Amino acid sequence: MTEHTTTQHLKTAVRVDGVDPVEIGPGVTARRLPRTAYSRGWLLDFAPGSQFPVIDEHATEERYYVLSGEIIEGDERHPAGTYVVFAPGSRHQPRTDVGAQIIGYTVLDG
């Protein structure tokens, strides 16, 4: 990560644009945001017509917010401005027709 700033031991701040994107599947990139013993943050960019490369299974809770575009989960469409919560034991494989950007976090078993 570049442009990473840590203040004290109780807060970490990072400029998301400074975090290098990593391709995790065709048309899908991830920016891994700072994590703690309790949660892992991330930002995903989806190109039009792309799909998360695997079925994402959750041992713990996961939440995300659709910043732009539209995410499709099964038969449900989540446009920009939608906040989505997955309970422990859930699974999904997000996809998009138009492209999307989402930011979220996964609760860890810390």
Secondary structure, DSSP 8 states (H G I E B T S, - for coil): --SEEEETTTEEEE-GGGS--EEEETTEEEEEEEE-SSEEEEEEEE-TT-B-SS-EE-SS-EEEEEEEEEEEETTEEEETT-EEEE-TT-EE--B-SS-EEEEEEEE---
